[in-house]
């Protein structure tokens, strides 16, 4: 996934957690998930 290993993903998650706090994380995860879903949908339509 984008050339990132598990340790890099953990570091990114910790930084996001510290910046946004635990209350905002579910909302951020939903938004990212929707964005990824839309991107995949567009890629399928493009093929």
mmCIF entry with sequence, helices, sheets and N, C-alpha, C, O atoms, coordinates in Angstrom:
data_MODEL
# 
_entry.id   MODEL 
# 
_entity.id                         1 
_entity.type                       polymer 
_entity.pdbx_number_of_molecules   1 
# 
_entity_poly.entity_id                      1 
_entity_poly.type                           'polypeptide(L)' 
_entity_poly.nstd_linkage                   no 
_entity_poly.nstd_monomer                   no 
_entity_poly.pdbx_seq_one_letter_code       
;(UNK)(UNK)(UNK)(UNK)(UNK)(UNK)(UNK)(UNK)(UNK)(UNK)(UNK)(UNK)(UNK)(UNK)(UNK)(UNK)
(UNK)(UNK)(UNK)(UNK)(UNK)(UNK)(UNK)(UNK)(UNK)(UNK)(UNK)(UNK)(UNK)(UNK)(UNK)(UNK)
(UNK)(UNK)(UNK)(UNK)(UNK)(UNK)(UNK)(UNK)(UNK)(UNK)(UNK)(UNK)(UNK)(UNK)(UNK)
;
_entity_poly.pdbx_seq_one_letter_code_can   XXXXXXXXXXXXXXXXXXXXXXXXXXXXXXXXXXXXXXXXXXXXXXX 
_entity_poly.pdbx_strand_id                 A 
# 
loop_
_entity_poly_seq.entity_id 
_entity_poly_seq.num 
_entity_poly_seq.mon_id 
_entity_poly_seq.hetero 
1 1  UNK n 
1 2  UNK n 
1 3  UNK n 
1 4  UNK n 
1 5  UNK n 
1 6  UNK n 
1 7  UNK n 
1 8  UNK n 
1 9  UNK n 
1 10 UNK n 
1 11 UNK n 
1 12 UNK n 
1 13 UNK n 
1 14 UNK n 
1 15 UNK n 
1 16 UNK n 
1 17 UNK n 
1 18 UNK n 
1 19 UNK n 
1 20 UNK n 
1 21 UNK n 
1 22 UNK n 
1 23 UNK n 
1 24 UNK n 
1 25 UNK n 
1 26 UNK n 
1 27 UNK n 
1 28 UNK n 
1 29 UNK n 
1 30 UNK n 
1 31 UNK n 
1 32 UNK n 
1 33 UNK n 
1 34 UNK n 
1 35 UNK n 
1 36 UNK n 
1 37 UNK n 
1 38 UNK n 
1 39 UNK n 
1 40 UNK n 
1 41 UNK n 
1 42 UNK n 
1 43 UNK n 
1 44 UNK n 
1 45 UNK n 
1 46 UNK n 
1 47 UNK n 
# 
_struct_asym.id          A 
_struct_asym.entity_id   1 
# 
loop_
_struct_conf.conf_type_id 
_struct_conf.id 
_struct_conf.pdbx_PDB_helix_id 
_struct_conf.beg_label_comp_id 
_struct_conf.beg_label_asym_id 
_struct_conf.beg_label_seq_id 
_struct_conf.pdbx_beg_PDB_ins_code 
_struct_conf.end_label_comp_id 
_struct_conf.end_label_asym_id 
_struct_conf.end_label_seq_id 
_struct_conf.pdbx_end_PDB_ins_code 
_struct_conf.beg_auth_comp_id 
_struct_conf.beg_auth_asym_id 
_struct_conf.beg_auth_seq_id 
_struct_conf.end_auth_comp_id 
_struct_conf.end_auth_asym_id 
_struct_conf.end_auth_seq_id 
_struct_conf.pdbx_PDB_helix_class 
_struct_conf.details 
_struct_conf.pdbx_PDB_helix_length 
HELX_P HELX_P1 AA1 UNK A 6  ? UNK A 20 ? UNK A 6  UNK A 20 1 ? 15 
HELX_P HELX_P2 AA2 UNK A 22 ? UNK A 46 ? UNK A 22 UNK A 46 1 ? 25 
# 
_struct_conf_type.id          HELX_P 
_struct_conf_type.criteria    ? 
_struct_conf_type.reference   ? 
# 
loop_
_atom_site.group_PDB 
_atom_site.id 
_atom_site.type_symbol 
_atom_site.label_atom_id 
_atom_site.label_alt_id 
_atom_site.label_comp_id 
_atom_site.label_asym_id 
_atom_site.label_entity_id 
_atom_site.label_seq_id 
_atom_site.pdbx_PDB_ins_code 
_atom_site.Cartn_x 
_atom_site.Cartn_y 
_atom_site.Cartn_z 
_atom_site.occupancy 
_atom_site.B_iso_or_equiv 
_atom_site.pdbx_formal_charge 
_atom_site.auth_seq_id 
_atom_site.auth_comp_id 
_atom_site.auth_asym_id 
_atom_site.auth_atom_id 
_atom_site.pdbx_PDB_model_num 
ATOM 1   N N  . UNK A 1 1  ? 0.845   -1.184 0.000   1.00 0.00 ? 1  UNK A N  1 
ATOM 2   C CA . UNK A 1 1  ? 0.000   0.000  0.000   1.00 0.00 ? 1  UNK A CA 1 
ATOM 3   C C  . UNK A 1 1  ? 0.883   1.237  0.000   1.00 0.00 ? 1  UNK A C  1 
ATOM 4   O O  . UNK A 1 1  ? 1.385   1.645  1.047   1.00 0.00 ? 1  UNK A O  1 
ATOM 5   N N  . UNK A 1 2  ? 1.071   1.826  -1.154  1.00 0.00 ? 2  UNK A N  1 
ATOM 6   C CA . UNK A 1 2  ? 1.863   3.039  -1.337  1.00 0.00 ? 2  UNK A CA 1 
ATOM 7   C C  . UNK A 1 2  ? 3.306   2.867  -0.882  1.00 0.00 ? 2  UNK A C  1 
ATOM 8   O O  . UNK A 1 2  ? 3.974   3.860  -0.593  1.00 0.00 ? 2  UNK A O  1 
ATOM 9   N N  . UNK A 1 3  ? 3.805   1.644  -0.812  1.00 0.00 ? 3  UNK A N  1 
ATOM 10  C CA . UNK A 1 3  ? 5.179   1.395  -0.406  1.00 0.00 ? 3  UNK A CA 1 
ATOM 11  C C  . UNK A 1 3  ? 5.433   1.633  1.070   1.00 0.00 ? 3  UNK A C  1 
ATOM 12  O O  . UNK A 1 3  ? 6.579   1.833  1.471   1.00 0.00 ? 3  UNK A O  1 
ATOM 13  N N  . UNK A 1 4  ? 4.398   1.616  1.880   1.00 0.00 ? 4  UNK A N  1 
ATOM 14  C CA . UNK A 1 4  ? 4.550   1.822  3.315   1.00 0.00 ? 4  UNK A CA 1 
ATOM 15  C C  . UNK A 1 4  ? 4.456   0.493  4.041   1.00 0.00 ? 4  UNK A C  1 
ATOM 16  O O  . UNK A 1 4  ? 3.592   -0.335 3.751   1.00 0.00 ? 4  UNK A O  1 
ATOM 17  N N  . UNK A 1 5  ? 5.360   0.306  4.987   1.00 0.00 ? 5  UNK A N  1 
ATOM 18  C CA . UNK A 1 5  ? 5.314   -0.896 5.805   1.00 0.00 ? 5  UNK A CA 1 
ATOM 19  C C  . UNK A 1 5  ? 4.435   -0.697 7.023   1.00 0.00 ? 5  UNK A C  1 
ATOM 20  O O  . UNK A 1 5  ? 3.920   0.397  7.253   1.00 0.00 ? 5  UNK A O  1 
ATOM 21  N N  . UNK A 1 6  ? 4.263   -1.752 7.802   1.00 0.00 ? 6  UNK A N  1 
ATOM 22  C CA . UNK A 1 6  ? 3.415   -1.659 8.999   1.00 0.00 ? 6  UNK A CA 1 
ATOM 23  C C  . UNK A 1 6  ? 3.908   -0.621 10.006  1.00 0.00 ? 6  UNK A C  1 
ATOM 24  O O  . UNK A 1 6  ? 3.104   0.076  10.625  1.00 0.00 ? 6  UNK A O  1 
ATOM 25  N N  . UNK A 1 7  ? 5.219   -0.518 10.169  1.00 0.00 ? 7  UNK A N  1 
ATOM 26  C CA . UNK A 1 7  ? 5.732   0.440  11.160  1.00 0.00 ? 7  UNK A CA 1 
ATOM 27  C C  . UNK A 1 7  ? 5.442   1.881  10.741  1.00 0.00 ? 7  UNK A C  1 
ATOM 28  O O  . UNK A 1 7  ? 5.117   2.718  11.583  1.00 0.00 ? 7  UNK A O  1 
ATOM 29  N N  . UNK A 1 8  ? 5.559   2.172  9.447   1.00 0.00 ? 8  UNK A N  1 
ATOM 30  C CA . UNK A 1 8  ? 5.257   3.527  8.982   1.00 0.00 ? 8  UNK A CA 1 
ATOM 31  C C  . UNK A 1 8  ? 3.780   3.852  9.161   1.00 0.00 ? 8  UNK A C  1 
ATOM 32  O O  . UNK A 1 8  ? 3.423   4.970  9.533   1.00 0.00 ? 8  UNK A O  1 
ATOM 33  N N  . UNK A 1 9  ? 2.920   2.865  8.893   1.00 0.00 ? 9  UNK A N  1 
ATOM 34  C CA . UNK A 1 9  ? 1.483   3.085  9.072   1.00 0.00 ? 9  UNK A CA 1 
ATOM 35  C C  . UNK A 1 9  ? 1.131   3.347  10.531  1.00 0.00 ? 9  UNK A C  1 
ATOM 36  O O  . UNK A 1 9  ? 0.260   4.166  10.821  1.00 0.00 ? 9  UNK A O  1 
ATOM 37  N N  . UNK A 1 10 ? 1.802   2.659  11.450  1.00 0.00 ? 10 UNK A N  1 
ATOM 38  C CA . UNK A 1 10 ? 1.559   2.878  12.879  1.00 0.00 ? 10 UNK A CA 1 
ATOM 39  C C  . UNK A 1 10 ? 1.977   4.289  13.267  1.00 0.00 ? 10 UNK A C  1 
ATOM 40  O O  . UNK A 1 10 ? 1.266   4.964  14.011  1.00 0.00 ? 10 UNK A O  1 
ATOM 41  N N  . UNK A 1 11 ? 3.125   4.737  12.768  1.00 0.00 ? 11 UNK A N  1 
ATOM 42  C CA . UNK A 1 11 ? 3.595   6.092  13.078  1.00 0.00 ? 11 UNK A CA 1 
ATOM 43  C C  . UNK A 1 11 ? 2.605   7.126  12.545  1.00 0.00 ? 11 UNK A C  1 
ATOM 44  O O  . UNK A 1 11 ? 2.279   8.087  13.243  1.00 0.00 ? 11 UNK A O  1 
ATOM 45  N N  . UNK A 1 12 ? 2.131   6.941  11.332  1.00 0.00 ? 12 UNK A N  1 
ATOM 46  C CA . UNK A 1 12 ? 1.157   7.869  10.758  1.00 0.00 ? 12 UNK A CA 1 
ATOM 47  C C  . UNK A 1 12 ? -0.123  7.877  11.585  1.00 0.00 ? 12 UNK A C  1 
ATOM 48  O O  . UNK A 1 12 ? -0.676  8.941  11.863  1.00 0.00 ? 12 UNK A O  1 
ATOM 49  N N  . UNK A 1 13 ? -0.599  6.686  11.982  1.00 0.00 ? 13 UNK A N  1 
ATOM 50  C CA . UNK A 1 13 ? -1.813  6.596  12.794  1.00 0.00 ? 13 UNK A CA 1 
ATOM 51  C C  . UNK A 1 13 ? -1.636  7.336  14.121  1.00 0.00 ? 13 UNK A C  1 
ATOM 52  O O  . UNK A 1 13 ? -2.541  8.049  14.553  1.00 0.00 ? 13 UNK A O  1 
ATOM 53  N N  . UNK A 1 14 ? -0.491  7.174  14.766  1.00 0.00 ? 14 UNK A N  1 
ATOM 54  C CA . UNK A 1 14 ? -0.241  7.845  16.051  1.00 0.00 ? 14 UNK A CA 1 
ATOM 55  C C  . UNK A 1 14 ? -0.236  9.359  15.864  1.00 0.00 ? 14 UNK A C  1 
ATOM 56  O O  . UNK A 1 14 ? -0.798  10.084 16.685  1.00 0.00 ? 14 UNK A O  1 
ATOM 57  N N  . UNK A 1 15 ? 0.385   9.840  14.805  1.00 0.00 ? 15 UNK A N  1 
ATOM 58  C CA . UNK A 1 15 ? 0.425   11.283 14.552  1.00 0.00 ? 15 UNK A CA 1 
ATOM 59  C C  . UNK A 1 15 ? -0.986  11.824 14.319  1.00 0.00 ? 15 UNK A C  1 
ATOM 60  O O  . UNK A 1 15 ? -1.356  12.863 14.866  1.00 0.00 ? 15 UNK A O  1 
ATOM 61  N N  . UNK A 1 16 ? -1.771  11.116 13.505  1.00 0.00 ? 16 UNK A N  1 
ATOM 62  C CA . UNK A 1 16 ? -3.156  11.543 13.255  1.00 0.00 ? 16 UNK A CA 1 
ATOM 63  C C  . UNK A 1 16 ? -3.954  11.527 14.552  1.00 0.00 ? 16 UNK A C  1 
ATOM 64  O O  . UNK A 1 16 ? -4.739  12.438 14.812  1.00 0.00 ? 16 UNK A O  1 
ATOM 65  N N  . UNK A 1 17 ? -3.753  10.492 15.365  1.00 0.00 ? 17 UNK A N  1 
ATOM 66  C CA . UNK A 1 17 ? -4.448  10.383 16.651  1.00 0.00 ? 17 UNK A CA 1 
ATOM 67  C C  . UNK A 1 17 ? -4.108  11.567 17.552  1.00 0.00 ? 17 UNK A C  1 
ATOM 68  O O  . UNK A 1 17 ? -4.993  12.129 18.195  1.00 0.00 ? 17 UNK A O  1 
ATOM 69  N N  . UNK A 1 18 ? -2.839  11.946 17.602  1.00 0.00 ? 18 UNK A N  1 
ATOM 70  C CA . UNK A 1 18 ? -2.424  13.066 18.448  1.00 0.00 ? 18 UNK A CA 1 
ATOM 71  C C  . UNK A 1 18 ? -2.964  14.399 17.926  1.00 0.00 ? 18 UNK A C  1 
ATOM 72  O O  . UNK A 1 18 ? -3.308  15.280 18.714  1.00 0.00 ? 18 UNK A O  1 
ATOM 73  N N  . UNK A 1 19 ? -3.039  14.548 16.614  1.00 0.00 ? 19 UNK A N  1 
ATOM 74  C CA . UNK A 1 19 ? -3.506  15.811 16.042  1.00 0.00 ? 19 UNK A CA 1 
ATOM 75  C C  . UNK A 1 19 ? -5.017  15.973 16.210  1.00 0.00 ? 19 UNK A C  1 
ATOM 76  O O  . UNK A 1 19 ? -5.484  17.024 16.648  1.00 0.00 ? 19 UNK A O  1 
ATOM 77  N N  . UNK A 1 20 ? -5.778  14.938 15.863  1.00 0.00 ? 20 UNK A N  1 
ATOM 78  C CA . UNK A 1 20 ? -7.234  15.065 15.821  1.00 0.00 ? 20 UNK A CA 1 
ATOM 79  C C  . UNK A 1 20 ? -7.943  14.550 17.061  1.00 0.00 ? 20 UNK A C  1 
ATOM 80  O O  . UNK A 1 20 ? -9.080  14.944 17.321  1.00 0.00 ? 20 UNK A O  1 
ATOM 81  N N  . UNK A 1 21 ? -7.310  13.689 17.826  1.00 0.00 ? 21 UNK A N  1 
ATOM 82  C CA . UNK A 1 21 ? -7.948  13.149 19.022  1.00 0.00 ? 21 UNK A CA 1 
ATOM 83  C C  . UNK A 1 21 ? -8.878  11.990 18.706  1.00 0.00 ? 21 UNK A C  1 
ATOM 84  O O  . UNK A 1 21 ? -9.231  11.763 17.549  1.00 0.00 ? 21 UNK A O  1 
ATOM 85  N N  . UNK A 1 22 ? -9.271  11.263 19.736  1.00 0.00 ? 22 UNK A N  1 
ATOM 86  C CA . UNK A 1 22 ? -10.068 10.049 19.525  1.00 0.00 ? 22 UNK A CA 1 
ATOM 87  C C  . UNK A 1 22 ? -11.497 10.306 19.049  1.00 0.00 ? 22 UNK A C  1 
ATOM 88  O O  . UNK A 1 22 ? -12.107 9.428  18.440  1.00 0.00 ? 22 UNK A O  1 
ATOM 89  N N  . UNK A 1 23 ? -12.035 11.486 19.316  1.00 0.00 ? 23 UNK A N  1 
ATOM 90  C CA . UNK A 1 23 ? -13.430 11.750 18.939  1.00 0.00 ? 23 UNK A CA 1 
ATOM 91  C C  . UNK A 1 23 ? -13.586 11.957 17.434  1.00 0.00 ? 23 UNK A C  1 
ATOM 92  O O  . UNK A 1 23 ? -14.637 11.644 16.875  1.00 0.00 ? 23 UNK A O  1 
ATOM 93  N N  . UNK A 1 24 ? -12.564 12.477 16.779  1.00 0.00 ? 24 UNK A N  1 
ATOM 94  C CA . UNK A 1 24 ? -12.647 12.773 15.347  1.00 0.00 ? 24 UNK A CA 1 
ATOM 95  C C  . UNK A 1 24 ? -12.218 11.598 14.476  1.00 0.00 ? 24 UNK A C  1 
ATOM 96  O O  . UNK A 1 24 ? -12.529 11.585 13.285  1.00 0.00 ? 24 UNK A O  1 
ATOM 97  N N  . UNK A 1 25 ? -11.513 10.609 15.029  1.00 0.00 ? 25 UNK A N  1 
ATOM 98  C CA . UNK A 1 25 ? -10.970 9.524  14.216  1.00 0.00 ? 25 UNK A CA 1 
ATOM 99  C C  . UNK A 1 25 ? -12.023 8.740  13.433  1.00 0.00 ? 25 UNK A C  1 
ATOM 100 O O  . UNK A 1 25 ? -11.801 8.483  12.250  1.00 0.00 ? 25 UNK A O  1 
ATOM 101 N N  . UNK A 1 26 ? -13.155 8.346  14.020  1.00 0.00 ? 26 UNK A N  1 
ATOM 102 C CA . UNK A 1 26 ? -14.147 7.611  13.214  1.00 0.00 ? 26 UNK A CA 1 
ATOM 103 C C  . UNK A 1 26 ? -14.651 8.413  12.014  1.00 0.00 ? 26 UNK A C  1 
ATOM 104 O O  . UNK A 1 26 ? -14.844 7.864  10.929  1.00 0.00 ? 26 UNK A O  1 
ATOM 105 N N  . UNK A 1 27 ? -14.860 9.695  12.214  1.00 0.00 ? 27 UNK A N  1 
ATOM 106 C CA . UNK A 1 27 ? -15.324 10.550 11.119  1.00 0.00 ? 27 UNK A CA 1 
ATOM 107 C C  . UNK A 1 27 ? -14.253 10.648 10.028  1.00 0.00 ? 27 UNK A C  1 
ATOM 108 O O  . UNK A 1 27 ? -14.570 10.586 8.840   1.00 0.00 ? 27 UNK A O  1 
ATOM 109 N N  . UNK A 1 28 ? -13.008 10.798 10.422  1.00 0.00 ? 28 UNK A N  1 
ATOM 110 C CA . UNK A 1 28 ? -11.914 10.881 9.456   1.00 0.00 ? 28 UNK A CA 1 
ATOM 111 C C  . UNK A 1 28 ? -11.784 9.570  8.694   1.00 0.00 ? 28 UNK A C  1 
ATOM 112 O O  . UNK A 1 28 ? -11.599 9.575  7.477   1.00 0.00 ? 28 UNK A O  1 
ATOM 113 N N  . UNK A 1 29 ? -11.880 8.442  9.403   1.00 0.00 ? 29 UNK A N  1 
ATOM 114 C CA . UNK A 1 29 ? -11.773 7.131  8.757   1.00 0.00 ? 29 UNK A CA 1 
ATOM 115 C C  . UNK A 1 29 ? -12.906 6.930  7.751   1.00 0.00 ? 29 UNK A C  1 
ATOM 116 O O  . UNK A 1 29 ? -12.680 6.398  6.665   1.00 0.00 ? 29 UNK A O  1 
ATOM 117 N N  . UNK A 1 30 ? -14.114 7.348  8.102   1.00 0.00 ? 30 UNK A N  1 
ATOM 118 C CA . UNK A 1 30 ? -15.246 7.235  7.172   1.00 0.00 ? 30 UNK A CA 1 
ATOM 119 C C  . UNK A 1 30 ? -15.005 8.069  5.919   1.00 0.00 ? 30 UNK A C  1 
ATOM 120 O O  . UNK A 1 30 ? -15.260 7.614  4.805   1.00 0.00 ? 30 UNK A O  1 
ATOM 121 N N  . UNK A 1 31 ? -14.519 9.279  6.104   1.00 0.00 ? 31 UNK A N  1 
ATOM 122 C CA . UNK A 1 31 ? -14.262 10.165 4.975   1.00 0.00 ? 31 UNK A CA 1 
ATOM 123 C C  . UNK A 1 31 ? -13.196 9.581  4.055   1.00 0.00 ? 31 UNK A C  1 
ATOM 124 O O  . UNK A 1 31 ? -13.343 9.604  2.833   1.00 0.00 ? 31 UNK A O  1 
ATOM 125 N N  . UNK A 1 32 ? -12.124 9.057  4.645   1.00 0.00 ? 32 UNK A N  1 
ATOM 126 C CA . UNK A 1 32 ? -11.062 8.438  3.847   1.00 0.00 ? 32 UNK A CA 1 
ATOM 127 C C  . UNK A 1 32 ? -11.600 7.215  3.119   1.00 0.00 ? 32 UNK A C  1 
ATOM 128 O O  . UNK A 1 32 ? -11.296 7.011  1.944   1.00 0.00 ? 32 UNK A O  1 
ATOM 129 N N  . UNK A 1 33 ? -12.389 6.407  3.801   1.00 0.00 ? 33 UNK A N  1 
ATOM 130 C CA . UNK A 1 33 ? -12.979 5.223  3.180   1.00 0.00 ? 33 UNK A CA 1 
ATOM 131 C C  . UNK A 1 33 ? -13.864 5.571  1.997   1.00 0.00 ? 33 UNK A C  1 
ATOM 132 O O  . UNK A 1 33 ? -13.812 4.912  0.959   1.00 0.00 ? 33 UNK A O  1 
ATOM 133 N N  . UNK A 1 34 ? -14.680 6.609  2.156   1.00 0.00 ? 34 UNK A N  1 
ATOM 134 C CA . UNK A 1 34 ? -15.539 7.044  1.051   1.00 0.00 ? 34 UNK A CA 1 
ATOM 135 C C  . UNK A 1 34 ? -14.692 7.526  -0.127  1.00 0.00 ? 34 UNK A C  1 
ATOM 136 O O  . UNK A 1 34 ? -15.005 7.241  -1.283  1.00 0.00 ? 34 UNK A O  1 
ATOM 137 N N  . UNK A 1 35 ? -13.633 8.247  0.171   1.00 0.00 ? 35 UNK A N  1 
ATOM 138 C CA . UNK A 1 35 ? -12.753 8.732  -0.894  1.00 0.00 ? 35 UNK A CA 1 
ATOM 139 C C  . UNK A 1 35 ? -12.095 7.591  -1.651  1.00 0.00 ? 35 UNK A C  1 
ATOM 140 O O  . UNK A 1 35 ? -12.018 7.620  -2.879  1.00 0.00 ? 35 UNK A O  1 
ATOM 141 N N  . UNK A 1 36 ? -11.623 6.590  -0.926  1.00 0.00 ? 36 UNK A N  1 
ATOM 142 C CA . UNK A 1 36 ? -10.993 5.433  -1.564  1.00 0.00 ? 36 UNK A CA 1 
ATOM 143 C C  . UNK A 1 36 ? -12.013 4.676  -2.404  1.00 0.00 ? 36 UNK A C  1 
ATOM 144 O O  . UNK A 1 36 ? -11.712 4.251  -3.519  1.00 0.00 ? 36 UNK A O  1 
ATOM 145 N N  . UNK A 1 37 ? -13.222 4.506  -1.867  1.00 0.00 ? 37 UNK A N  1 
ATOM 146 C CA . UNK A 1 37 ? -14.284 3.820  -2.606  1.00 0.00 ? 37 UNK A CA 1 
ATOM 147 C C  . UNK A 1 37 ? -14.599 4.547  -3.918  1.00 0.00 ? 37 UNK A C  1 
ATOM 148 O O  . UNK A 1 37 ? -14.725 3.917  -4.968  1.00 0.00 ? 37 UNK A O  1 
ATOM 149 N N  . UNK A 1 38 ? -14.724 5.870  -3.849  1.00 0.00 ? 38 UNK A N  1 
ATOM 150 C CA . UNK A 1 38 ? -15.008 6.654  -5.053  1.00 0.00 ? 38 UNK A CA 1 
ATOM 151 C C  . UNK A 1 38 ? -13.865 6.541  -6.060  1.00 0.00 ? 38 UNK A C  1 
ATOM 152 O O  . UNK A 1 38 ? -14.101 6.430  -7.263  1.00 0.00 ? 38 UNK A O  1 
ATOM 153 N N  . UNK A 1 39 ? -12.632 6.570  -5.568  1.00 0.00 ? 39 UNK A N  1 
ATOM 154 C CA . UNK A 1 39 ? -11.470 6.461  -6.443  1.00 0.00 ? 39 UNK A CA 1 
ATOM 155 C C  . UNK A 1 39 ? -11.464 5.116  -7.161  1.00 0.00 ? 39 UNK A C  1 
ATOM 156 O O  . UNK A 1 39 ? -11.229 5.058  -8.367  1.00 0.00 ? 39 UNK A O  1 
ATOM 157 N N  . UNK A 1 40 ? -11.722 4.031  -6.424  1.00 0.00 ? 40 UNK A N  1 
ATOM 158 C CA . UNK A 1 40 ? -11.764 2.698  -7.033  1.00 0.00 ? 40 UNK A CA 1 
ATOM 159 C C  . UNK A 1 40 ? -12.893 2.599  -8.053  1.00 0.00 ? 40 UNK A C  1 
ATOM 160 O O  . UNK A 1 40 ? -12.733 1.993  -9.112  1.00 0.00 ? 40 UNK A O  1 
ATOM 161 N N  . UNK A 1 41 ? -14.032 3.198  -7.727  1.00 0.00 ? 41 UNK A N  1 
ATOM 162 C CA . UNK A 1 41 ? -15.170 3.184  -8.647  1.00 0.00 ? 41 UNK A CA 1 
ATOM 163 C C  . UNK A 1 41 ? -14.813 3.902  -9.949  1.00 0.00 ? 41 UNK A C  1 
ATOM 164 O O  . UNK A 1 41 ? -15.123 3.416  -11.036 1.00 0.00 ? 41 UNK A O  1 
ATOM 165 N N  . UNK A 1 42 ? -14.164 5.054  -9.834  1.00 0.00 ? 42 UNK A N  1 
ATOM 166 C CA . UNK A 1 42 ? -13.757 5.790  -11.027 1.00 0.00 ? 42 UNK A CA 1 
ATOM 167 C C  . UNK A 1 42 ? -12.727 5.016  -11.834 1.00 0.00 ? 42 UNK A C  1 
ATOM 168 O O  . UNK A 1 42 ? -12.758 5.043  -13.064 1.00 0.00 ? 42 UNK A O  1 
ATOM 169 N N  . UNK A 1 43 ? -11.818 4.328  -11.161 1.00 0.00 ? 43 UNK A N  1 
ATOM 170 C CA . UNK A 1 43 ? -10.805 3.537  -11.867 1.00 0.00 ? 43 UNK A CA 1 
ATOM 171 C C  . UNK A 1 43 ? -11.457 2.393  -12.639 1.00 0.00 ? 43 UNK A C  1 
ATOM 172 O O  . UNK A 1 43 ? -11.050 2.095  -13.762 1.00 0.00 ? 43 UNK A O  1 
ATOM 173 N N  . UNK A 1 44 ? -12.467 1.751  -12.048 1.00 0.00 ? 44 UNK A N  1 
ATOM 174 C CA . UNK A 1 44 ? -13.177 0.666  -12.748 1.00 0.00 ? 44 UNK A CA 1 
ATOM 175 C C  . UNK A 1 44 ? -13.908 1.209  -13.975 1.00 0.00 ? 44 UNK A C  1 
ATOM 176 O O  . UNK A 1 44 ? -13.917 0.567  -15.025 1.00 0.00 ? 44 UNK A O  1 
ATOM 177 N N  . UNK A 1 45 ? -14.514 2.375  -13.851 1.00 0.00 ? 45 UNK A N  1 
ATOM 178 C CA . UNK A 1 45 ? -15.228 2.970  -14.978 1.00 0.00 ? 45 UNK A CA 1 
ATOM 179 C C  . UNK A 1 45 ? -14.262 3.407  -16.076 1.00 0.00 ? 45 UNK A C  1 
ATOM 180 O O  . UNK A 1 45 ? -14.609 3.380  -17.257 1.00 0.00 ? 45 UNK A O  1 
ATOM 181 N N  . UNK A 1 46 ? -13.074 3.801  -15.696 1.00 0.00 ? 46 UNK A N  1 
ATOM 182 C CA . UNK A 1 46 ? -12.071 4.267  -16.651 1.00 0.00 ? 46 UNK A CA 1 
ATOM 183 C C  . UNK A 1 46 ? -11.548 3.121  -17.507 1.00 0.00 ? 46 UNK A C  1 
ATOM 184 O O  . UNK A 1 46 ? -11.215 3.321  -18.675 1.00 0.00 ? 46 UNK A O  1 
ATOM 185 N N  . UNK A 1 47 ? -11.471 1.919  -16.934 1.00 0.00 ? 47 UNK A N  1 
ATOM 186 C CA . UNK A 1 47 ? -10.957 0.757  -17.669 1.00 0.00 ? 47 UNK A CA 1 
ATOM 187 C C  . UNK A 1 47 ? -11.886 0.349  -18.694 1.00 0.00 ? 47 UNK A C  1 
ATOM 188 O O  . UNK A 1 47 ? -11.625 -0.613 -19.416 1.00 0.00 ? 47 UNK A O  1 
# 
